[in-house]
Amino acid sequence: MSIAKRDLYSIGLGERDRLNKELGGGIPPGSIVLIEGEYGAGKSAMSQRFSYGLCEEGTMVTLLSTELTVGSFLEQMNSLDYDMVDHMLDEDILFLHAAIGDSKNTFTMDEDDEEDRRELLRRLMEAEVMWDSDVVIIDTFDAILRNDPKFEALVRQNEERQAALEIISFFRDIISEGKVVILTVDPTTLDEEAIGPFRSIADVFLELEMVEVGNETRRQINVLRFAGMGEQVGDTIGFSVRSGTGIVIESRSVA
């Protein structure tokens, strides 16, 4: 059933691209959003587009990146013509860098090298400041899972499904306050037992896919689930990522 547009978290930029309209007017509050795609499909660009558009609409955002530092994040956003400097200065967005495998992990400001590598999921959940925002984006979530020693141990014991359910319970507590949690995942890095529970409980499930058409590679969003949509959301949305422009919605068919 549709909900009122005013109840949605608009991702904005209506005069620039049609993404917000294509997604029914925004993201329903109290949602877990799963954005799934293989390497190069556009997961990071999409999460960056979401974060910028949300900030432009006055929504408080946390973006945790396992790949970008704050400097490279600002450079990447500038290359897409998503100017985040003022939003960062105004504290509309909290950007955190989870340096997986490096000596420091910014999301908890802990400088103990060994502790930085222990129980990433537990420490992520205990980092209260990152969950204060209206929308929390984790890009990429599979990197957190794969580098958490406790989760790895459960995988070896074939108990990764139980571990996933415990994480999901935490996310459900967060979204019960009307917040949104957005997770990007590369499905080729996790087995079905680990990723299956997140697919099952996602309120919004978007699959980013690259399609070969002749000599051209096109990208598309496959909308696999969209609970609580504002207006009707199509099954497939063609898009491209252009330097100096950002996300562009393509009207041509990619089928």
C-alpha positions as CSV (number, residue, x, y, z in Angstrom):
1,M,0.0,0.0,0.0
2,S,1.3,3.5,-0.9
3,I,2.1,6.0,1.8
4,A,1.9,9.8,1.7
5,K,4.8,11.5,-0.2
6,R,5.5,13.7,2.9
7,D,6.3,10.5,4.8
8,L,9.1,9.5,2.5
9,Y,12.7,10.4,2.7
10,S,13.1,12.2,-0.7
11,I,16.5,11.7,-2.4
12,G,15.9,15.0,-4.1
13,L,17.6,16.5,-7.3
14,G,14.3,16.4,-9.1
15,E,15.4,19.1,-11.5
16,R,18.6,17.3,-12.3
17,D,17.8,13.6,-12.6
18,R,14.7,11.4,-12.3
19,L,16.0,9.0,-9.8
20,N,13.7,10.1,-6.9
21,K,10.6,10.0,-9.2
22,E,11.7,6.6,-10.6
23,L,11.9,5.3,-7.0
24,G,8.3,6.4,-6.2
25,G,9.2,9.7,-4.5
26,G,11.7,8.5,-1.9
27,I,12.6,5.9,0.7
28,P,9.9,4.9,3.2
29,P,10.9,5.6,6.9
30,G,11.6,2.5,9.0
31,S,13.2,0.6,6.1
32,I,16.2,-1.6,5.5
33,V,17.4,-1.0,2.0
34,L,19.7,-3.6,0.3
35,I,21.6,-2.4,-2.8
36,E,23.2,-5.5,-4.3
37,G,25.7,-5.6,-7.2
38,E,28.9,-7.0,-8.4
39,Y,32.1,-5.0,-8.6
40,G,31.7,-2.0,-11.0
41,A,27.9,-2.2,-11.0
42,G,27.6,1.3,-9.4
43,K,26.9,0.6,-5.7
44,S,29.2,3.3,-4.4
45,A,28.1,5.9,-6.9
46,M,24.4,5.1,-6.0
47,S,25.1,5.4,-2.3
48,Q,26.9,8.7,-3.0
49,R,23.9,9.9,-5.0
50,F,21.6,9.0,-2.2
51,S,23.7,10.7,0.4
52,Y,24.0,14.0,-1.5
53,G,20.3,14.1,-2.5
54,L,19.2,13.3,1.1
55,C,21.4,16.1,2.4
56,E,20.0,18.5,-0.2
57,E,16.5,17.7,1.2
58,G,17.6,18.4,4.8
59,T,17.9,14.8,6.0
60,M,20.7,13.9,8.4
61,V,23.0,11.2,6.9
62,T,25.8,9.0,8.1
63,L,27.9,7.4,5.4
64,L,30.4,4.7,6.4
65,S,32.8,3.7,3.6
66,T,35.1,0.8,3.7
67,E,37.0,2.1,0.6
68,L,37.2,5.9,0.7
69,T,38.9,8.3,3.2
70,V,37.3,11.7,3.7
71,G,39.7,13.2,1.2
72,S,39.0,10.7,-1.5
73,F,35.3,10.8,-0.7
74,L,35.2,14.6,-1.3
75,E,37.2,14.2,-4.5
76,Q,34.9,11.5,-5.8
77,M,31.8,13.5,-5.0
78,N,33.3,16.6,-6.7
79,S,34.0,14.4,-9.8
80,L,30.2,13.6,-9.9
81,D,29.3,17.3,-9.3
82,Y,27.9,16.4,-5.9
83,D,29.4,19.2,-3.8
84,M,29.4,17.8,-0.2
85,V,31.8,20.3,1.4
86,D,29.1,22.7,2.7
87,H,27.0,19.7,3.9
88,M,30.0,18.4,5.8
89,L,30.8,21.8,7.4
90,D,27.2,22.2,8.3
91,E,27.2,18.6,9.8
92,D,24.4,17.5,7.6
93,I,26.5,14.4,6.9
94,L,28.7,12.3,9.1
95,F,31.3,10.6,7.0
96,L,33.3,7.7,8.5
97,H,36.1,5.6,7.1
98,A,36.3,2.0,8.1
99,A,39.8,1.1,7.0
100,I,39.4,-2.6,6.8
101,G,42.8,-4.3,7.3
102,D,44.6,-1.0,8.0
103,S,45.9,0.2,11.4
104,K,43.0,2.5,12.2
105,N,39.3,2.3,12.0
106,T,37.7,5.7,12.1
107,F,34.2,4.8,13.0
108,T,35.2,4.2,16.6
109,M,38.2,6.5,16.8
110,D,40.1,3.6,18.5
111,E,43.9,3.6,17.7
112,D,44.6,0.1,19.2
113,D,45.7,-1.9,16.1
114,E,44.7,-5.3,17.4
115,E,41.4,-4.0,18.8
116,D,40.7,-2.4,15.4
117,R,40.6,-5.9,13.9
118,R,38.4,-7.5,16.4
119,E,34.6,-7.9,16.3
120,L,34.0,-5.2,13.7
121,L,30.3,-5.8,13.8
122,R,30.1,-5.4,17.6
123,R,32.1,-2.2,17.5
124,L,30.0,-0.9,14.6
125,M,26.8,-1.4,16.6
126,E,28.3,0.2,19.7
127,A,29.4,3.4,17.7
128,E,26.3,5.3,18.9
129,V,27.1,8.5,17.1
130,M,26.8,7.0,13.7
131,W,23.2,5.8,14.4
132,D,22.0,9.3,15.4
133,S,21.3,10.3,11.7
134,D,18.0,9.8,10.0
135,V,19.6,7.6,7.3
136,V,22.7,5.4,7.8
137,I,24.5,4.1,4.7
138,I,27.2,1.4,4.9
139,D,29.2,1.0,1.7
140,T,30.2,-1.8,1.5
141,F,28.6,-4.0,4.2
142,D,30.0,-7.3,2.9
143,A,33.5,-6.0,3.6
144,I,32.5,-5.5,7.3
145,L,31.1,-9.1,7.4
146,R,34.1,-10.7,5.7
147,N,36.6,-9.0,8.0
148,D,34.9,-9.6,11.3
149,P,36.8,-12.5,13.0
150,K,33.7,-13.6,15.0
151,F,31.5,-13.7,11.8
152,E,34.3,-15.6,10.0
153,A,34.4,-18.1,12.9
154,L,30.7,-18.7,12.7
155,V,31.0,-19.2,8.9
156,R,33.5,-21.9,9.5
157,Q,31.0,-23.5,11.9
158,N,28.2,-23.1,9.3
159,E,26.4,-20.8,11.7
160,E,26.6,-17.6,9.6
161,R,22.8,-17.5,9.3
162,Q,22.4,-17.1,13.0
163,A,25.0,-14.4,13.1
164,A,23.2,-12.5,10.3
165,L,19.9,-12.8,12.2
166,E,21.5,-11.1,15.3
167,I,22.7,-8.2,13.1
168,I,19.3,-7.9,11.6
169,S,17.7,-7.7,15.0
170,F,19.9,-4.7,15.7
171,F,19.0,-3.0,12.5
172,R,15.3,-3.6,13.2
173,D,15.7,-1.8,16.5
174,I,17.3,1.1,14.7
175,I,14.5,1.4,12.0
176,S,11.8,1.1,14.6
177,E,12.5,4.8,15.3
178,G,11.7,5.7,11.7
179,K,15.3,5.7,10.6
180,V,16.6,4.0,7.4
181,V,19.5,1.7,7.0
182,I,21.0,1.3,3.6
183,L,23.5,-1.6,2.9
184,T,25.5,-2.1,-0.2
185,V,26.7,-5.7,-0.8
186,D,28.7,-7.5,-3.5
187,P,26.9,-10.9,-3.6
188,T,29.9,-12.6,-5.1
189,T,31.8,-12.2,-1.8
190,L,29.3,-14.0,0.5
191,D,27.6,-17.3,0.3
192,E,23.8,-17.7,0.3
193,E,23.6,-18.6,4.0
194,A,25.2,-15.2,4.9
195,I,23.4,-13.0,2.4
196,G,20.1,-14.8,2.3
197,P,18.7,-13.4,5.6
198,F,19.4,-9.8,4.5
199,R,17.7,-10.4,1.1
200,S,14.7,-11.8,2.9
201,I,14.2,-9.0,5.4
202,A,15.0,-6.0,3.2
203,D,12.1,-3.7,2.8
204,V,13.6,-2.3,-0.3
205,F,15.8,-4.6,-2.4
206,L,17.6,-3.1,-5.4
207,E,19.9,-5.2,-7.7
208,L,22.4,-3.2,-9.8
209,E,23.3,-5.1,-12.9
210,M,25.6,-4.5,-15.9
211,V,24.2,-5.7,-19.2
212,E,26.2,-6.1,-22.4
213,V,24.3,-4.7,-25.4
214,G,26.5,-5.1,-28.5
215,N,29.8,-3.4,-27.8
216,E,28.2,-1.3,-25.0
217,T,27.9,-2.0,-21.3
218,R,24.7,-0.6,-19.7
219,R,23.7,-0.4,-16.1
220,Q,20.3,-1.0,-14.7
221,I,18.5,-1.1,-11.3
222,N,16.3,-4.2,-10.9
223,V,13.7,-3.4,-8.3
224,L,13.1,-6.7,-6.6
225,R,11.1,-5.4,-3.7
226,F,9.9,-2.0,-2.6
227,A,7.6,-2.1,0.4
228,G,5.7,1.1,1.3
229,M,6.4,2.9,-2.0
230,G,5.0,6.3,-2.6
231,E,4.0,6.2,-6.2
232,Q,4.4,3.1,-8.5
233,V,8.0,1.9,-9.0
234,G,8.9,0.2,-12.2
235,D,10.7,-3.2,-12.3
236,T,13.8,-1.9,-14.1
237,I,15.5,1.5,-14.2
238,G,18.3,2.2,-16.7
239,F,21.1,4.5,-15.5
240,S,24.7,5.6,-16.2
241,V,27.4,7.2,-14.1
242,R,29.0,10.2,-15.8
243,S,32.0,12.2,-14.7
244,G,30.9,15.8,-14.0
245,T,27.3,14.9,-14.0
246,G,26.7,11.9,-11.6
247,I,23.9,9.5,-11.9
248,V,21.8,9.9,-15.1
249,I,18.6,8.0,-15.6
250,E,18.4,6.5,-19.1
251,S,15.1,6.3,-20.9
252,R,16.2,3.6,-23.3
253,S,15.4,0.0,-22.7
254,V,18.3,-2.2,-21.4
255,A,16.3,-5.5,-21.7
